[in-house]
Amino acid sequence: MTATDSSFGSTLSLRAMVLLSVTAGVAVLFFLLGNVSALVMALFTFITDGGLAVVVFISAGGYGNVICGRLWDEDLPVGLRAATACGIGLIGFATLILAVGSFTHGLLTGWIWWPVIAGGLLLAAWRGREFLEEQQLPSRVHGLSLIWVLIVVAVAVWLAGATRPPLLVGTMSGDEYDVVEYHLQLPREYYENGHISLLRHNIYSFFPMGVEMLYLLGMCLRWGAYEGVYSAKLTGGLFTALAVMAVMSSFGRDKIRGWAAGTLLATTPFVLYLSWLAMVELGEVFYLALALLWLRRWTQKRSVREALCVGLAVGGACTVKYLSVGFVVLPILVMMVLLSLLKMPTMWHVVVVAAVTGVLFSPWLIRNAAATGNPVFPLATGLFGSGDHWSAAGPADRSWELQARWVDGHGPDKRPPVPVPTGWEMPPQPFRLKRFYQNFLTYDFFGPVTLVLAGVGLCVLVAVKGRTDPWEWSLVGTAGVQLAVWVWGTHEMPPRFIIPVIVPIILLVGGMLEKIHRLRGGPLTRMTDASGRPWGVVTASVLFFVAVGVNTLVSVRAGLVTRDSLARMSVPMPNGTPPGRIAEEWRLGHAMSADDKPMLVGEAKAFYFPSGVVYATAFDSHPLAEMIDSGMSARQILAALQQSGITHLYVNWREIVRLATTYGYPASLSAEPLSVLPEGQPRLTILEKMKSLGLEELPLPMSSEQVDGPEGAPAGQRIQWQSLYAVPAAGAADSPQAGAMKGHETNEESP
């Protein structure tokens, strides 16, 4: 773009632009953190842990460029080249860590992985030396570069949340639960075990974990599970940065499209919110962006090399999350089939994409098939079965219960809990179209103005006469397939699941703004590039800044929620200590010594508890339930706990009630609390019997042990929702039933 075809015709000093960007970013970061000490610690965390994550990404790019550099034409934009190289290298890292960790013991250590990272850095430096030598910083930059001020503000919002402890953000929708139940807990278990295995007590260990393997890599490089937490949290934002770089560099003379789309992606509230959490959806966003950008080049060149790159991007998304099959693979393949109908000789390229996707996805499928006979376990159990994962829990009725709980709890329709608690009634369920309206059209985290502009962009495509770019229609088709899968195939349509749709939306909006930007003459005259006043420039600029401004306001508002939560807890920003001082789980775990070994009942957020904690998700068999259901007496259960080294029992009654009334929870652990809540404190008979044998109830090291009772309870009733018990030291009695604990300890392999 030249100065003559933009509303930003003037230039400004590079130093002035950098100073303005840094000032704006630091001001926003300070505003969201609330004090200077938090600002300094956040910047320090970003430099150290964020720097480590950047090193990993650059190293991945070095390997990726060597592996697939021959696939790329000389005219390939540098940003797309670098982002693709990093994406391929990250897939390689995840697969290599999976293989090494699965077939060896003790190699998940910095002594092994730092040399691997160093090799990638050397390759990246060697391959990029000529490019860097050619670059010269200008003394003045184009006015359009002011967009970087907006992006730096988005970076500040990202850092304000990503440098918070894992359990502080995500509380608005409960997303923090998944973070400390498996996104961080599984890499922690693998690191502490020195080995990667499929775990009986955490069904999510069967999921594809391409991003979690990068979290594990960070723990290895930082020589500790807690030490690697912030590099894990900052990884999501780096995926976004790569996607933004690829988008902004991929449109050549249509620079407005790339810059507008990239800035809208960087400032999307949902993208920034997810960048605060150690989750995986931004990996999906990144690989879908690569897939769509390479699909554009494929429509232009119809070369198998472009098809291979589409397959690499789509396959990378599959290593991140099972849902990528519906939100990335399906729409891309459908669009390629439809585009191939315009030119039949390229239909076989669809097969190439599917084959490459299968190859990249296969390591995760093979390990599940080997363990359970089901390559996509725990999905499609009706078709492929579940092997012995659930049947190993004990009797056939319990195996059926666990499988039914998973299937019913993750199907598209709302189903009763398994088992159904006494007195439970199905709550009213909104229609899918109502959920679509509430969870997407009016959900401001997607960017309300951006969604409106996407609708305008669709109207522009329909209204413009003459030949249009088929790729632009593929964006519409991709978003349509994604929304259809989300509406009709997901359980209760969580907004987080559909976040990949933001990629085709912002690309469509960018194209619409590009078209408006080129309009000249009068608003009602025919479009021309040669004459008339550039009224379209002003219109496109206003629409763009309104969309970005609204995005920023929504994101800052969400950041203020976390700031105010931290202020109410009066806890300084942790750094260099196990994160999450404000979390009850951390406070409870911190009260225990490193030698303690707790068992969690109801609770599955094990990340803050001592190493070796015994727990089970709601979809796995709990060892205490196994012992109760097998008919063991209180004395036998106590002896089993003692022989297994259990020092504490922590019971989260609130979580038991929540699970029992949603997904379902073992009747032996949930029936009694549900039945007695209106009358008094929750309890388990087996625990009352064990107390008579020496089980001691301890005071909880929490800020508030009692809260108001549930709906329908007597007015003013206070209930203690957590209980902590100390298990007495083991006696002389032996208990062969202690084997029931096998496979639930987080520092042992499952059988």
N, C-alpha and C positions, 0 to 999 in steps of 0.2 A: 504494500500500500504506500502510496506517496502522499505528501502533504496536501496535494491539491484535491484529493478525492476523499477527504475526511473532514469532519467538523473539528477535529483536533489538529488543525493545520499548523499551529505554532509548535515550537520546540522549547525544551527547558534543559537546564543543566543536569547532567547525570548525578552530580553530588546533591543537588537540590531534591531530585526525585528520591534518591536513597535516604536522605535525611528525613524527608516527609514520610516515607514508608515506615522507617524505623520508629519515628516519633508516634505515628498513628498506632502501630502494632504494640509498642510498649505501653501507650496510654490505655488501650483496650485491655491489655493483659493485666495491668495494675487495677483497672476498674473491676474486672471480674474476680481477681484474687483478693482484693480488699486491703492489702498492706504490703509494705516494702519487703519484709522478710519473706513472705510467701512468693513475691515476685522474684527475688534473688534465688530462692530455692528452686522455683519452677524453671528459671533460665539455666541454673546449674544442672538440673535433671535433664533438660533438653540437650545441653551440650554433651553431657556424659552418656546417658542412656540413649538419647536420640542420636548422638554421634555414632554409637555402636550399631544401632539399627541402620543408619545410613551406610556404614562400612559394609554391613552384610549385603545390602542392596547393590552397592557398587561392585562388590566381589561377585555377586550373582550375575551382574551385567557383563563382567569380564568373561566369565565362563560361557554365558549365553551367546555373546557375540562370536566367540570362537566356534561354538557348536553350530549355529545357524546363520552366521554372517554371509555365507555363500548364497543364501536364498534371496538376498536383498539386492535390488537394483541400485545403481549409483544415484538415481534421483530420489531415493527414499528419504523423507525428512529426517533430520537428525533426532528430533524428539521422539518420533515414532520408532526409529531404530533403537535408541537407547532404552525406551520403555519396553519394547518387545524383548530385547536382550535380557533386561532385568527379569521380566516375567518368566522367560524360559529358564534362566538360571535359578530362580526361586523354586520352580517346579523341580529342577534337578536337586537342589539342596534338600527339599522336603522328602523326595524319594530316596535319596542317599541316606538321610538320617533314619528313615523308616527301615531301610534294609540293614544298616549297620546296627541299629538298636534292637532289631528283631532277632538277628542271628548271632549276636555277640553279647557279652556281659562286660561292663566296665569301660566301654569305649565312649560313653557319653560324658566326655570331659574336655576341658579347654586344651589339654595337651594334644588332643587329636584334631580338634576343629579349628584352632587358631592357625595352624599351618595351611589348612584347606582355604580359610578365608584369605590368608596372605597370598596364596597362589592366584586367587581370583583378582585381588587388588593389583598384582603385578601385571596380569593379563589386561586388565582395564586400563592401567597406565600406559602399557605398550600400544594398545589399539587406539587409545585416544590422544596420543602424544601429538600427532600431526594436526588433528583438529584443534587442540588447545593452542598449538603454536600459531595457527592462522588467526585466532581470535584476538581482536583488539577492542578494548573498551572505548566507545566514542565519548567525546567530551559533552555532547548534547544528544538528547534522545527525543523521539517523536512524542507528541502530546498523548497519543494513544497509550503510551507506556504508563500513564497514570493508573491504568487498570491494576498495576502491581500494588498500588496502595490498597486497593480492595482485597487483593489476594493476601497481602501481609496481615490485614485485619482478620481475615479468615484463619490464618495461621495462628494468630494470637488467641482466637476463640478455641481453636484446637488444643493449644498448649494449656489453656486455662482448665480444661477438663481432663486432658490426658495425663497431667501431672498430679491429679487427685488420686487418692487411694481407690482401689478397684470397687469397693463396696459403697463409695460415696455417690458416684454417678450411676445412672441407670435406674434409680429408685422410682422415677416417675412412671415407669411401665414394668418394673420388675426384671429388667434385663440383666441386672447385676447378679441375679440368681444363677443364670447359665454361666456367667463368667467364672464364679468361684466354685460351681459344681463340677464343671468339666473343661471349659476353655483354658483355664489356668491350672486347675487341679490335676488333670491328666498329664500335662507336661511335667508338673512337679513330681508326680508319682514316678514317671519314667526316669526323670533325672535322679531322684533319690534311690531308685532301684538299680540304676545303671543298665536298664533293659526296657524294651518296649514289648508289651504283651496285651492281649485282649483280656479284659478284666470282668470277672463274674459280678462284682459289686457295682460297676458303672457301665451301663449299657451303651453310653455314648462313646466308649472306647472303640466301638465297631464303626463309628462314622468316619468318612474321609477327613483327614486332619492335615491337609497341606499347609494351612496357616499355623496350626498348633505346633507343627514340627519346627516352624521358624521361632515360635516362642521357646521351644525346647532348646534350639540352637543358641538363643540369647542367654538362657540359663547356663548352658555349658560355657559360653564365652565369658560370662560374668562369675562363674564358679559358685553359683548358688541359685536356688529356686526363687527365693524372695528378691535376691539381687537382680534377677533378670526380669522382674515384673514390669518395670517402666519401659524397658526396651520393647517388651511385648505390647504394651498399651500404645506406644508410639508407632508401631508397625502399621496399624490401620491407616493413620494419616499419611504415611509414606506411600501406601498403595494409592491413595487419592492423589497425592502429588504426581506420581507417575502417570495416572490417568489424565490429569489436567495437562501435563507436559505433552503427552501424545496427542490430545485433542487440539491444543493450541498450535501445534506445529504441522498439522496434517492437511491444511487446506490451501496452501500456496497463495495464489492471488486473492482467494476469498478469505483473507485474513480475518475480516470482521466475524465471520462464522466461527472460526476456531477460537478466537479470543473471547467472544461473547459466550460460547458454549462452555469453554474451559472455566471462565470466571463464575458462571452460573453453577457449574458442578462444584467448584471449590467452596461456594458460599451456601449451598443447599443445606438447610438446617438439619435434615436427617443425616446427611453425610457427616457433618461436623459432630452431631450427637454420637454417631457410631464411632467416630475417631477418638472419642473419650474412653471407649470400652475396649477390652481385649477380646473382641469378637471377630467374626470372619467375613461378614457381609461385604465389607469394602474390598476384600479380595475378589468377590464376585463382580462388583462394580468395575474394578480394574480390568479383569479379563474380558468382560463383556464389551468394555470400551475398545480394547484391542481388537476383539473379534469384529465389531462393527466398522472400525477404521480399516482393517484389512479386507473386509467384505467390500468396502467402497473401492479399494484398489483392484480387487478381483473383478468387479463389474466393469472397470475401465480397461483392464489388461487381459482378463480371461486366461491367466497363466496358472499352471499347477503350483508354481511357487507361492503365489498369493493364497491359493487354496490350502496349502500346507500350513501357512502362517495362521489362517483362520482356524484350522484344526488344532494347532498348538494353543491358541488362545482359548478355544472352547474346552479343550481337554484340561487346561489349567483351571478353569472354573469348576470342573467336575472334581478336582482334587480338593477343592475348598469346602463344598457342601453338596449333599444329595439333591437339594432343591435346584441346583444349577441345571440338572437334567431338564426340568420344566421351564426354568426361567432363562436359560442361556442356550443349551443344546437344541431343544425343540424349536424355538423361534428362529435360530440361525439356520438350521437345516431346512425348515419350511421356506424361509425366504430364499435360500439358495436354490431349492427346487423350483420355486416360482420364477426366479430370475433366469434359471437355466432353460425354462420353457421358451424364453426369447431367443435362445441360441443353443440348440440341442446338443452339439458336440461337447458342451461343458457339463452335461449332467453327471458324468462320471467323477467330476470333482467333488460332488456331494459325498460319494463313496470314500474319496480320499479324506475328507474332513471327518467323516464318521470313524474311519479306521484310525486316524491319528488320535482322535478323542479317546477311542477304546484303548489304545496303547498307553496313554498317559493315565487313564483311569484304572487300568488293570492291576497295578500293585495293591490298591485298596480292595478291589474286588476279589483278587486271588486269596488274600489273607483271610477274608471273611468266608469264602467258599471252603477253604481248608479247615476252618474252625467249626463251621456250622452247616456246610453244604449249601448255604444261601449267600450268593455273592453280594447282595445288597442288604444283608441283615442289619438292623431289625425290620426292614421294610419287606413287603411282599412275602410275608411268612405263610400266607395261604397258598401261594404258588410254589415257593421253594422250601418251606419249612423253616425250623429254627434250630436244627441240630439238637445238641444237649445243653444249650445255654440255659434254657428255662427248665427243662426236664431234670437237670442236675439239682434243682432246688429241692426235690423230694417227691412226694406223691403226685400222681397225674392231675388231681384236682388243683393243686397249687401251681403246677406248670401251666395248666389251662388259664388259671386266674391271671398269672403274670402276662401271658401272651395276649389275653383278651384286654387287659388293662392298657397295654401298649397300643394295640390296634384301635380300640375304641377311643383312646385318648388322643390319637393322631389322625383319625379319619376326618373327612370333610364335614360330617354331621356330628352334632352334639349328642353324646351318649351318656347313659347313667354311669356312675362310678362302679368299679369292680373291686370288691363286692358293694352292693347297694346298702348304705347304712340305714338303720331303722328310722323311719319318719322322713326320709329324704324325698323331696319333690323336685321335678324338673323345673328349673327357673325358665321364665319366658325367654325365647330366643328371637332376636331380630332377623328379618329376612336378609338374604344375601345382598340384595340391592341396597337395603338400608345400611348394611355394614360397608358396602362399597362407597356410599355417600359419606358415612361417618369416618371411615378409616383411610379414605383416599382423597375424595373430592374436597372435603372440608378440613382435612388434617393438615394444619399449616406447616408441619415439618417437611412436607414435600415442596414447599414454596408456593403459596397461593397464586401469586402473580405469574410464576413460571407455568403453572398448570393452565391458567387462562391464555397465556401466550401460545402454549402448545395447541390449544383449540383453535386459536387464530391461525397458527401455522398450518394446521390441517385444512382450514378453509381456504387459505392461500393456495395450497396445492390443488385443491379442487377447482378453484376459480381461474387459475392461470391457464390460459389456452396455449396450445402448442406443445412441443416436446418437453417433458420434465425428466429429471434425473431418476431412473428407477430406484437408485439407492435411497432416495428420500422417501419413496413409498415403502421401502423395506423397513425404514425406521417406524413408520406407522404400523406396519404389520407386526414387527417385533414387539412393540408395546401392546398391541392388541392380543397377541398370543399370551404374553406374560400376564396381562390382566385377566384373561379368561382362565388360565391355570390357577391364578391366585383366588379368583372368586369361586370357582367350582371345585378346586382340588385341595385347598388348605384348610386346616382346622381353625375355625373362627376367624380366619382372615387377618392375622396379625400384620400391622403396617410394616414391621421390620422385614418381613419376608419379601415384600414387593419392591424393596429399595432398588434392585437392578433396573426397574423401569425408568428411573431417573436418567439413565444414559441415553436411550433413544429420544426421550423428551427434550433434554437440553440440546442435543444435536439438531433436532427438528426446530426448536426455537432459534438456535443460532442461524440456521438456514433462512428462517423467516426474517430475522433481523437483517441479514445480509441482503435479502431481496428488497426490503423496505429502504435500506441504506442507499441503494443504487437509484432509487426513484428520483427523477428530476422533472422540472417543469412544474405545472400546477397539480394539485392533489387529484384532480379529476381528469387530467390529460393522460395520454398514452405514455407508458414508461419508455425512457430513452437514456442512454449513457452519454449522450453527446451535448445536449443543450438544456437550457432552463436552470432555474434555481434548485439547489440541492435540498429541497424540503424534506426528503426522506431521511437525510442524515440526522436532522433534529428529531424527527419522530422516532427513529430507531434508537437514538441516544437516550431519549426520555424513557422509552419503554424498558431499555436495558437497565438504566440506573434505578428505576422504580422497582424492578424485579430484584436486583441485587440488594437494594436498600431494605426492602421488606424481608428478604432472606436474612440479612445481617441483624435486623431488629429481633426477629424470632429466635435466632441463635443466641444473641446476647441475653435475651429474656430467660432462655433455658440455662445459660451460664450463671445468671444471677440466682437461680433456684439453688444450684449447688453451692454458690458462695454463701448464701444465707444459711443453708443447712450446716455448713462447716462453722460459721460464726456462732450458731446456737449451741454447738457442741463444745466450743471453746477449746479446740484441740489444734495445735500448730501443725503445719504441713510436714509430714514425716519425710525423712530422707536418710538413707543409710540404715534404716530399721525396717523390720517387717511391716509392710504397708497396711493401712486399715486400722489405725488406732481407734478410730471412731466407731468401728464395727463391733457389735456385741460379741460376735464370734471371735474377733481378735482379742478382746478383753478377757473372754473366758479362756481362750487358749493360752494367753500370756500368763494367766494365773497358775497354769500347770507348768511343771518342769519338763525339760527335754526328755526325761526318762519316763514320763507318764504316757499311758496308752489308753485314750478314751474310746468308748463306743458311743456313737451318735444314734439316737432313736428319733425318728421324724425328721431330723436335720440331715441334709446332704451337702450343705455348703462347707466342705471339709478343708478348704484351702488354708484357713487360718489356724487350724488345730495342729497339734504336734504330729511329727512324722510317725507313720504307722497307725494313724487313727482308723478305727473300724467303722464303716458306714455302708449304706446301700441306697441307691436311688429308689424312687417309688416304683420303678419297673424291674427291679431286681429283688431277689429273695433276701430278706433281712435275717441275720443269724439269730437274733433274739426270737423272732417269729418262728423260725425253724425249730428252735428248742421248745418253745411253748406248744406248738402244734404237734410235736412228736410225743407229747405227754410227759416230758421231764418235770420233775418236782422243782420247787424253789431251791431246795438244797443242791440238787444236781446242776441246776442252771448256775448257781453261785459258784459251785466248784468248777464248772466249765469255764466261766469267766476268769476265775483265779488262775487256772492252769494255762489259759491263753495269754496271761499277762495283762488283762484289762484292769486298769486302775480307777477308771471313772465311768459312770453312765451319765450322759447328758440327754435329757428328754425335752424336745421342743413341742409342747402341747399344741401351740397355735398352728404349727406346720402340720402336725398330725391331723388336726381338724380340717385344715385347708385341703390337704391331699385326699382325705377320706371323702370329702364332699365334691371333689372335682374328678381327678383321675381314679381315685380309689386307693385304699391302704389296707394292709393285712388286718383282718377282723380281730385277731388276737392282740393287736396293738392299737386299735382305734375304736372298737365297739364301746368299751367302757367309758373312755373320755367323752364320746359323743352323747352317751346316755345320761351322764351325771352333770354335764356343764350347767344346765339351768339351776341345779340345786347347790352346787358347791365346786370345790377344786377338782380339776381333772386328776385322774389317778389310774394306775394299772394294778389289778389285784396281785399280780405276780411280784411287783415291786414292793407292795405292802408286806407280803410274806417274806421277801428277801431282807427287808429292814429288820424283821424280827430275828434274822440270822446274822446280823452284823452290818448290813448295808446302811451307810450313814448318809443322811441328806445334808448337804453343805450349803452355806449361804452363797449366793451368786455375786460375782464381782462385776455387777452391771449397774448402770445409773438408775434404772427403774425396773424392779422385779415384778410389780403388779400393775395391771392396766384394767380398764373397764371390761366388764363381761361382754359376751356376744349379744347380738340382737335378740330380744325376747327374754333376756335374763332379768332378774329383779333389779329395779332402779338402784343405782349406787353400788351394785355388786362389783367387787374387785377380785380378779383371778390372777394367780401366779402362772404365767404361761410358759415358764421354763423351770426345770428342776435339774439339779446336779447332785449326783450320789458318788460317794467314795466306796470302792470295792475293797473289802478287807484283804489283808495279805493271805496268800494261799496257805491252806492247812495241809494236813497229811493226807486227806482224802484224795484219791485219784478219780478222774472222770474221763472215761473213754469218749464221752460225748463232746469233749473239747474240739474234736475234729470238725464240728459244725462251723467253727470259726474259719476254717481253711478257705482261702480265696477271698476273704473280705478284708484282710489286713492290707493296707496300702503299701507296705514294704515287702510283700510277697507276691509271687506270681499266682495267677489262677490256674487250676488244674487243667 
